[in-house]
Amino acid sequence: MEPGPRSRPAEPGPCVSASPSAGAALPASGAEPGSRPAAVAAVLPAGGCGERMGVRTPKQFCRVLGRPLISYTLQALERVCWIKDIVVAVTRENMEEMRNIIQRYGHKRVSLAEAGATRHRSIFNGLKALAEDQPDGKLTKPEVVIIHDAVRPFVDEDILLRVVIAANEHGAAGAIRPLVSTVISPSADGCLDHSLDRAQHRASEMPQAFLFDVIYDAYQQCSDYDLEFGTECLQLALKYCHTKAKLLEGSPDLWKVTYKQDLYAAESMIKEKISQEICVVVNTKDEESVGYLLKEALRNELNCINITSTPLDLPGRDTQNFLMAQCYSFIHVNVVSSDSHETQRFLSIIEESSLPLLYPVVVVLVCFLDFTLVPLTQKMESLVWIRDLAKEVKKSNVLLSGLLINHSQDEQKLQESLQQGASIIGSLVKERSSALAGQLLVA
């Protein structure tokens, strides 16, 4: 087992929860309520080859929006401050790739253990990395351990907290979901033998949590058959330690990326998540300017998305505030001129942040032009620098495109142009297509 690099956080800004407040709900085993919080760690088995996905790359390393799937799962766990250590069990041949992921995306509190030939053997190796009886152990044994799949990236703190509290009380706990399809049992000749009452059964999901001593003892007693062919950790706790797990209803987001189409579903969910905040950056404080009118048009077009604005007077400070708030979509409204220096200054702030490492950042440069006064072709020729700049910042995962909006003196035509521009911006933000980077669009 080896500790991973402990560099900057994988998510801008502070953790979702502060350790004392979350930990206060987790009394140590056998302790009085209100005493010190239980120490919690997590184990992620990540030694699978992704056979069901039908691709050469193990599914945990498949890329979603250019980033390995396992990085999203680690990010979700790292945002929970009361999880002290995260042990990832990975095969020897993928150990170096996992180290690179930890380094590139700044994951912290992550250590590596060598995966076994099966899921249970990988989990056992991860638990050994946390145990006190291992001679080369470098981590502190937790009181409660979470076991979670590396390919379930949408786990949230609520279900993690609930399974940990339940495990602390019952010894083991796990998330469950209603069965979607009826389960049937075939006979030896391939005919129906019987079916199960779907209402009486549940699908076992992740995360699961255990008192560490319970699950570690179960694995130490585990038969070779269970280690080789078993898949259910809760069953091991019941079989070997007589610990009946508390079952907790989980959310629909706990699904596991298993097949190739699941990658597209995961990408769609991530795009939806990071498109919920748009920052409109203007180079004027005049709230009656077309920049602020565009903001209102965006609010009408994208009524479920939070639209905020900031002047560009102090770009470093103001933009950093939005970066810390995890905004991944910026509309840079250039009312005064189409000079590239202001745009380059703004883009440099984004590139210097950690934001583009995590998700593609969309930047739309909006220029207003009265098409009756300046020929459209002439204006577009003056903005060709956007293409070269877009190629450069694309290397940093920033997707820059340009948008010309007709600044008509006719109020009705102006509103129509603003509405069309808002619609184009909405598509650019939601799709995050690298193919549109460098394009100059017209509304």
LUMPAMI-997188 format. One record per residue (C-alpha): residue in three letters; x, y, z. Coordinates in steps of 0.5 Angstrom, whole numbers. Each point is the difference from the previous one (the first is absolute). Layout:
LUMPAMI-997188
+------+-------+-------+-------+
: resn :     X :     Y :     Z :
+------+-------+-------+-------+
:  Ala :     X :     Y :     Z :
...
+------+-------+-------+-------+
end
This chain:
LUMPAMI-997188
+------+-------+-------+-------+
: resn :     X :     Y :     Z :
+------+-------+-------+-------+
:  Met :     0 :     0 :     0 :
:  Glu :     3 :     7 :    -2 :
:  Pro :    -3 :     7 :     2 :
:  Gly :    -2 :     4 :    -6 :
:  Pro :     3 :     7 :    -1 :
:  Arg :    -4 :     5 :     4 :
:  Ser :     0 :     6 :    -4 :
:  Arg :    -6 :     6 :    -1 :
:  Pro :    -7 :    -2 :     1 :
:  Ala :    -4 :    -4 :    -6 :
:  Glu :    -6 :     5 :     1 :
:  Pro :     1 :     8 :     0 :
:  Gly :    -2 :     3 :     7 :
:  Pro :    -1 :    -4 :     6 :
:  Cys :    -3 :    -6 :     2 :
:  Val :    -8 :    -1 :     0 :
:  Ser :     0 :    -2 :     7 :
:  Ala :     5 :     3 :     6 :
:  Ser :     2 :    -6 :     4 :
:  Pro :    -2 :     1 :     7 :
:  Ser :    -7 :     1 :    -2 :
:  Ala :    -1 :    -6 :    -5 :
:  Gly :     4 :    -4 :     5 :
:  Ala :    -4 :     2 :     6 :
:  Ala :    -5 :    -4 :    -2 :
:  Leu :     5 :    -6 :     0 :
:  Pro :     1 :    -2 :     7 :
:  Ala :     6 :    -5 :     1 :
:  Ser :    -2 :    -7 :     1 :
:  Gly :    -2 :    -1 :     7 :
:  Ala :     0 :     7 :     1 :
:  Glu :    -5 :     5 :     3 :
:  Pro :    -3 :     4 :    -5 :
:  Gly :     3 :     7 :    -1 :
:  Ser :     7 :    -3 :     2 :
:  Arg :     6 :     0 :    -6 :
:  Pro :    -2 :    -2 :    -7 :
:  Ala :     1 :    -7 :    -3 :
:  Ala :     6 :     0 :    -4 :
:  Val :    -3 :    -2 :    -7 :
:  Ala :     4 :    -2 :    -6 :
:  Ala :    -2 :    -3 :    -7 :
:  Val :     2 :    -6 :    -5 :
:  Leu :    -1 :     0 :    -7 :
:  Pro :     1 :    -6 :    -4 :
:  Ala :     3 :     2 :    -7 :
:  Gly :     3 :    -6 :    -3 :
:  Gly :    -5 :    -2 :    -5 :
:  Cys :     1 :    -1 :    -7 :
:  Gly :    -7 :     2 :    -3 :
:  Glu :    -1 :    -6 :    -3 :
:  Arg :    -8 :     2 :    -1 :
:  Met :     2 :     7 :    -3 :
:  Gly :     3 :    -4 :    -6 :
:  Val :     6 :     5 :     0 :
:  Arg :     7 :    -1 :     1 :
:  Thr :     1 :     6 :     5 :
:  Pro :    -2 :    -2 :     7 :
:  Lys :    -7 :     3 :     1 :
:  Gln :     3 :     4 :     7 :
:  Phe :     5 :     3 :    -5 :
:  Cys :    -5 :     2 :    -6 :
:  Arg :     0 :     7 :    -1 :
:  Val :    -6 :     4 :     1 :
:  Leu :     1 :     8 :    -3 :
:  Gly :     7 :    -2 :     0 :
:  Arg :     1 :    -2 :     7 :
:  Pro :     0 :    -7 :     3 :
:  Leu :    -6 :    -3 :     3 :
:  Ile :     3 :    -2 :     6 :
:  Ser :     3 :     8 :     1 :
:  Tyr :    -8 :     2 :     1 :
:  Thr :    -1 :    -6 :     5 :
:  Leu :     6 :     3 :     4 :
:  Gln :    -2 :     7 :     0 :
:  Ala :    -7 :    -2 :     3 :
:  Leu :     3 :    -3 :     6 :
:  Glu :     5 :     5 :     1 :
:  Arg :    -5 :     5 :     0 :
:  Val :    -2 :    -3 :     7 :
:  Cys :     5 :     2 :     5 :
:  Trp :    -2 :    -5 :     5 :
:  Ile :     3 :    -5 :    -4 :
:  Lys :     7 :    -1 :     2 :
:  Asp :     4 :    -4 :    -5 :
:  Ile :    -2 :    -3 :    -7 :
:  Val :     3 :    -7 :    -2 :
:  Val :     0 :    -2 :    -7 :
:  Ala :     1 :    -7 :    -2 :
:  Val :     3 :     0 :    -7 :
:  Thr :     4 :    -6 :    -4 :
:  Arg :     7 :     1 :     0 :
:  Glu :     0 :     1 :    -8 :
:  Asn :    -4 :     6 :     1 :
:  Met :     3 :     3 :     7 :
:  Glu :     4 :     5 :    -4 :
:  Glu :    -6 :     3 :    -4 :
:  Met :    -4 :     0 :     7 :
:  Arg :     6 :     4 :     3 :
:  Asn :     0 :     5 :    -6 :
:  Ile :    -8 :     1 :     1 :
:  Ile :     2 :     2 :     7 :
:  Gln :     5 :     5 :    -2 :
:  Arg :    -3 :     3 :    -6 :
:  Tyr :    -7 :     1 :     3 :
:  Gly :     3 :     2 :     7 :
:  His :    -4 :    -6 :     4 :
:  Lys :     2 :     0 :     7 :
:  Arg :    -1 :    -5 :     6 :
:  Val :     1 :    -5 :    -5 :
:  Ser :     4 :    -6 :     1 :
:  Leu :     1 :    -6 :    -5 :
:  Ala :     0 :    -8 :     2 :
:  Glu :     1 :    -5 :    -5 :
:  Ala :    -6 :    -3 :    -3 :
:  Gly :    -2 :    -8 :     1 :
:  Ala :    -2 :    -4 :    -6 :
:  Thr :    -7 :     0 :     2 :
:  Arg :    -5 :     6 :     3 :
:  His :     0 :    -3 :     7 :
:  Arg :     8 :    -1 :     0 :
:  Ser :     1 :     7 :    -2 :
:  Ile :    -5 :     3 :     6 :
:  Phe :     4 :    -5 :     5 :
:  Asn :     7 :     3 :    -3 :
:  Gly :    -3 :     7 :     1 :
:  Leu :    -2 :    -1 :     7 :
:  Lys :     7 :    -3 :     2 :
:  Ala :     3 :     7 :    -2 :
:  Leu :    -5 :     2 :     6 :
:  Ala :     1 :    -5 :     5 :
:  Glu :     5 :     0 :     6 :
:  Asp :     3 :    -7 :    -1 :
:  Gln :     3 :     2 :    -6 :
:  Pro :     8 :     1 :     1 :
:  Asp :     1 :     5 :    -6 :
:  Gly :    -7 :     4 :     2 :
:  Lys :     1 :     7 :    -1 :
:  Leu :    -8 :     2 :     1 :
:  Thr :    -4 :     1 :     7 :
:  Lys :    -5 :    -6 :     1 :
:  Pro :    -7 :     3 :    -1 :
:  Glu :    -6 :    -1 :     5 :
:  Val :    -5 :     0 :    -6 :
:  Val :     2 :    -2 :    -8 :
:  Ile :    -4 :     2 :    -6 :
:  Ile :     1 :    -5 :    -6 :
:  His :    -2 :     3 :    -6 :
:  Asp :     1 :    -2 :    -8 :
:  Ala :     5 :     4 :    -4 :
:  Val :    -6 :     1 :    -5 :
:  Arg :    -5 :     3 :     4 :
:  Pro :     2 :     7 :    -1 :
:  Phe :    -7 :     4 :     2 :
:  Val :     0 :    -2 :     8 :
:  Asp :    -2 :     6 :     4 :
:  Glu :     2 :     1 :     7 :
:  Asp :    -7 :    -1 :     3 :
:  Ile :     0 :    -8 :    -2 :
:  Leu :     7 :     0 :     3 :
:  Leu :    -2 :     3 :     6 :
:  Arg :    -6 :    -5 :     1 :
:  Val :     4 :    -6 :    -1 :
:  Val :     5 :     2 :     4 :
:  Ile :    -4 :     2 :     6 :
:  Ala :    -4 :    -7 :    -1 :
:  Ala :     6 :    -4 :     0 :
:  Asn :     3 :     3 :     6 :
:  Glu :    -7 :    -2 :     4 :
:  His :    -1 :    -7 :    -4 :
:  Gly :     7 :    -2 :    -2 :
:  Ala :    -2 :     0 :    -7 :
:  Ala :    -4 :     4 :    -5 :
:  Gly :    -1 :     1 :    -8 :
:  Ala :    -4 :     4 :    -5 :
:  Ile :    -6 :    -4 :    -3 :
:  Arg :    -4 :     2 :    -6 :
:  Pro :    -7 :    -3 :    -3 :
:  Leu :     1 :    -5 :    -5 :
:  Val :    -2 :     2 :    -7 :
:  Ser :    -1 :    -6 :    -3 :
:  Thr :    -3 :    -7 :     2 :
:  Val :     5 :    -5 :     2 :
:  Ile :    -1 :    -7 :    -2 :
:  Ser :     3 :    -7 :     1 :
:  Pro :     1 :    -4 :    -6 :
:  Ser :     0 :    -8 :     1 :
:  Ala :     6 :    -4 :    -3 :
:  Asp :    -4 :    -1 :    -6 :
:  Gly :     0 :     7 :    -2 :
:  Cys :    -7 :     1 :     2 :
:  Leu :    -4 :     4 :     6 :
:  Asp :     1 :    -3 :     6 :
:  His :    -3 :     6 :     5 :
:  Ser :     0 :     7 :     0 :
:  Leu :     1 :     5 :     6 :
:  Asp :    -5 :     5 :     3 :
:  Arg :     4 :     6 :    -2 :
:  Ala :    -4 :     4 :     5 :
:  Gln :     3 :    -4 :     6 :
:  His :     8 :     0 :    -3 :
:  Arg :     5 :     6 :    -1 :
:  Ala :     6 :     1 :    -4 :
:  Ser :     6 :     1 :     4 :
:  Glu :     4 :     6 :    -2 :
:  Met :     6 :     4 :     3 :
:  Pro :     2 :     3 :     4 :
:  Gln :     1 :    -5 :     6 :
:  Ala :     3 :     2 :     7 :
:  Phe :     2 :    -5 :     6 :
:  Leu :     3 :     1 :     6 :
:  Phe :     7 :    -2 :    -2 :
:  Asp :     2 :    -6 :     5 :
:  Val :    -7 :    -3 :    -3 :
:  Ile :     2 :     0 :    -7 :
:  Tyr :     7 :    -1 :     1 :
:  Asp :    -1 :    -6 :     4 :
:  Ala :    -5 :    -3 :    -5 :
:  Tyr :     5 :     1 :    -5 :
:  Gln :     5 :    -4 :     4 :
:  Gln :    -5 :    -6 :     1 :
:  Cys :    -2 :     0 :    -7 :
:  Ser :     0 :    -6 :    -4 :
:  Asp :     4 :     0 :    -7 :
:  Tyr :    -6 :    -2 :    -3 :
:  Asp :    -3 :     7 :     3 :
:  Leu :     6 :     4 :    -2 :
:  Glu :     0 :    -3 :    -7 :
:  Phe :    -8 :     0 :    -2 :
:  Gly :    -3 :     4 :     5 :
:  Thr :    -2 :     8 :    -1 :
:  Glu :    -4 :     2 :     6 :
:  Cys :     3 :     3 :     6 :
:  Leu :    -6 :     0 :     4 :
:  Gln :    -1 :    -7 :    -1 :
:  Leu :     7 :    -1 :     3 :
:  Ala :    -1 :     4 :     6 :
:  Leu :    -6 :    -4 :     1 :
:  Lys :     3 :    -7 :    -1 :
:  Tyr :     6 :     0 :     4 :
:  Cys :    -1 :     6 :     5 :
:  His :    -8 :    -1 :     1 :
:  Thr :    -1 :     7 :    -2 :
:  Lys :    -6 :     2 :    -3 :
:  Ala :     1 :     6 :    -4 :
:  Lys :    -5 :     6 :     0 :
:  Leu :    -3 :     1 :    -7 :
:  Leu :    -1 :     7 :    -2 :
:  Glu :    -4 :     3 :    -6 :
:  Gly :     5 :     3 :    -5 :
:  Ser :    -1 :     6 :    -5 :
:  Pro :    -1 :    -2 :    -8 :
:  Asp :     7 :     3 :    -1 :
:  Leu :     4 :    -6 :     4 :
:  Trp :     0 :    -4 :    -7 :
:  Lys :     6 :    -3 :    -2 :
:  Val :     4 :     1 :    -7 :
:  Thr :     0 :    -7 :    -3 :
:  Tyr :    -2 :     1 :    -7 :
:  Lys :     3 :     4 :    -6 :
:  Gln :    -7 :     4 :     0 :
:  Asp :     1 :     1 :     7 :
:  Leu :     6 :     5 :    -2 :
:  Tyr :    -4 :     4 :    -4 :
:  Ala :    -5 :     1 :     6 :
:  Ala :     5 :     2 :     5 :
:  Glu :     3 :     5 :    -5 :
:  Ser :    -7 :     3 :    -1 :
:  Met :    -1 :     0 :     8 :
:  Ile :     6 :     3 :     1 :
:  Lys :    -1 :     6 :    -6 :
:  Glu :    -7 :     1 :     4 :
:  Lys :     3 :     1 :     6 :
:  Ile :     6 :     5 :    -2 :
:  Ser :    -5 :     4 :    -4 :
:  Gln :    -4 :     2 :     6 :
:  Glu :     4 :     7 :     1 :
:  Ile :     2 :     5 :    -6 :
:  Cys :     4 :     6 :     2 :
:  Val :    -1 :     6 :    -5 :
:  Val :     6 :     4 :     0 :
:  Val :    -1 :     8 :    -2 :
:  Asn :     5 :     5 :    -1 :
:  Thr :    -5 :     6 :     2 :
:  Lys :    -4 :     1 :     7 :
:  Asp :    -6 :     3 :    -4 :
:  Glu :    -5 :    -5 :     2 :
:  Glu :    -4 :     3 :    -6 :
:  Ser :     5 :    -2 :    -5 :
:  Val :    -1 :    -6 :    -5 :
:  Gly :     4 :    -4 :     4 :
:  Tyr :    -5 :     0 :     6 :
:  Leu :    -5 :    -1 :    -5 :
:  Leu :     3 :    -6 :    -3 :
:  Lys :     0 :    -3 :     7 :
:  Glu :    -7 :     1 :     1 :
:  Ala :    -2 :    -3 :    -7 :
:  Leu :     5 :    -6 :     3 :
:  Arg :    -4 :     0 :     6 :
:  Asn :    -7 :    -1 :    -4 :
:  Glu :     3 :    -5 :    -5 :
:  Leu :     3 :    -4 :     6 :
:  Asn :    -5 :     1 :     5 :
:  Cys :     3 :    -6 :     4 :
:  Ile :     7 :     2 :     0 :
:  Asn :     3 :     5 :     5 :
:  Ile :     3 :     6 :    -4 :
:  Thr :     5 :     5 :     3 :
:  Ser :     4 :     6 :    -2 :
:  Thr :     6 :     4 :     2 :
:  Pro :     3 :     6 :    -3 :
:  Leu :     7 :    -1 :    -3 :
:  Asp :     4 :     6 :     4 :
:  Leu :     3 :    -5 :     5 :
:  Pro :     0 :    -7 :    -4 :
:  Gly :     5 :    -3 :     4 :
:  Arg :    -4 :     0 :     7 :
:  Asp :    -7 :     0 :    -3 :
:  Thr :     1 :    -6 :    -5 :
:  Gln :     4 :    -4 :     6 :
:  Asn :    -6 :     1 :     4 :
:  Phe :    -4 :    -4 :    -6 :
:  Leu :     5 :    -5 :    -1 :
:  Met :     0 :    -2 :     8 :
:  Ala :    -8 :     0 :    -1 :
:  Gln :     1 :    -5 :    -5 :
:  Cys :    -2 :     3 :    -6 :
:  Tyr :     2 :    -3 :    -7 :
:  Ser :    -4 :     5 :    -5 :
:  Phe :     2 :     7 :    -1 :
:  Ile :    -3 :     5 :    -5 :
:  His :     5 :     5 :    -1 :
:  Val :    -4 :     6 :    -3 :
:  Asn :     5 :     5 :    -4 :
:  Val :    -5 :     6 :    -1 :
:  Val :     6 :     6 :    -1 :
:  Ser :     4 :    -4 :    -5 :
:  Ser :     2 :    -6 :    -3 :
:  Asp :     8 :     0 :     2 :
:  Ser :     3 :    -6 :     2 :
:  His :     4 :     2 :     6 :
:  Glu :    -6 :     0 :     5 :
:  Thr :    -2 :    -7 :    -2 :
:  Gln :     7 :    -2 :     1 :
:  Arg :     0 :     3 :     6 :
:  Phe :    -6 :    -4 :     3 :
:  Leu :     2 :    -6 :    -3 :
:  Ser :     7 :     0 :     3 :
:  Ile :    -4 :     0 :     7 :
:  Ile :    -4 :    -6 :    -2 :
:  Glu :     6 :    -4 :    -2 :
:  Glu :     4 :     2 :     6 :
:  Ser :    -5 :    -3 :     4 :
:  Ser :    -2 :    -8 :     1 :
:  Leu :    -6 :     1 :    -3 :
:  Pro :     1 :    -3 :    -7 :
:  Leu :     3 :    -6 :     3 :
:  Leu :    -6 :    -3 :     3 :
:  Tyr :    -5 :     2 :    -6 :
:  Pro :     0 :     4 :    -7 :
:  Val :    -1 :     7 :     2 :
:  Val :    -5 :     4 :    -6 :
:  Val :     2 :     7 :    -1 :
:  Val :    -4 :     4 :    -5 :
:  Leu :     2 :     6 :    -3 :
:  Val :    -6 :     5 :    -1 :
:  Cys :     1 :     6 :    -5 :
:  Phe :    -5 :     4 :    -1 :
:  Leu :    -1 :     4 :    -7 :
:  Asp :    -5 :     4 :    -4 :
:  Phe :     0 :    -4 :    -7 :
:  Thr :    -3 :     6 :    -3 :
:  Leu :     6 :     4 :     1 :
:  Val :     6 :    -5 :     0 :
:  Pro :     0 :    -5 :    -6 :
:  Leu :     0 :    -7 :     4 :
:  Thr :     5 :    -3 :    -4 :
:  Gln :     5 :     6 :     2 :
:  Lys :    -2 :    -1 :     7 :
:  Met :     1 :    -8 :     0 :
:  Glu :     7 :     1 :    -4 :
:  Ser :     2 :     4 :     6 :
:  Leu :    -1 :    -5 :     5 :
:  Val :     4 :    -6 :    -4 :
:  Trp :     4 :     0 :     6 :
:  Ile :    -5 :    -3 :     4 :
:  Arg :     2 :    -7 :    -4 :
:  Asp :     7 :     0 :     2 :
:  Leu :    -1 :     2 :     7 :
:  Ala :    -5 :    -6 :     1 :
:  Lys :     5 :    -5 :    -3 :
:  Glu :     5 :     3 :     5 :
:  Val :    -5 :     0 :     6 :
:  Lys :    -3 :    -7 :    -2 :
:  Lys :     6 :    -3 :     2 :
:  Ser :    -2 :     2 :     7 :
:  Asn :    -7 :    -3 :     0 :
:  Val :    -3 :     7 :    -1 :
:  Leu :    -5 :     0 :    -6 :
:  Leu :     0 :     7 :    -3 :
:  Ser :    -5 :     2 :    -5 :
:  Gly :    -2 :     7 :    -3 :
:  Leu :    -7 :     3 :    -1 :
:  Leu :    -2 :     6 :    -4 :
:  Ile :    -7 :     3 :     2 :
:  Asn :    -4 :     5 :    -4 :
:  His :     0 :     7 :     4 :
:  Ser :    -6 :     2 :    -3 :
:  Gln :    -3 :     7 :     1 :
:  Asp :    -7 :    -3 :     0 :
:  Glu :    -2 :    -2 :     6 :
:  Gln :    -4 :    -6 :    -2 :
:  Lys :     6 :    -3 :    -5 :
:  Leu :     5 :     1 :     6 :
:  Gln :    -4 :    -4 :     5 :
:  Glu :    -1 :    -5 :    -6 :
:  Ser :     8 :     0 :    -1 :
:  Leu :     1 :    -1 :     8 :
:  Gln :    -5 :    -6 :     0 :
:  Gln :     3 :    -3 :    -6 :
:  Gly :     7 :     1 :     3 :
:  Ala :    -2 :    -3 :     7 :
:  Ser :    -3 :    -6 :    -3 :
:  Ile :     7 :    -1 :    -4 :
:  Ile :     4 :     1 :     7 :
:  Gly :    -5 :    -5 :     3 :
:  Ser :     2 :    -5 :    -5 :
:  Leu :     8 :     1 :     1 :
:  Val :    -1 :     0 :     7 :
:  Lys :    -4 :    -7 :     0 :
:  Glu :     4 :    -3 :    -5 :
:  Arg :     7 :     2 :     1 :
:  Ser :     2 :    -3 :    -6 :
:  Ser :     7 :     1 :    -2 :
:  Ala :    -1 :     0 :    -7 :
:  Leu :    -4 :     7 :     1 :
:  Ala :     7 :     3 :     3 :
:  Gly :     2 :     5 :    -5 :
:  Gln :    -6 :     1 :    -3 :
:  Leu :    -3 :     7 :    -1 :
:  Leu :    -8 :     0 :     0 :
:  Val :    -5 :     6 :    -2 :
:  Ala :    -6 :     1 :     3 :
+------+-------+-------+-------+
end
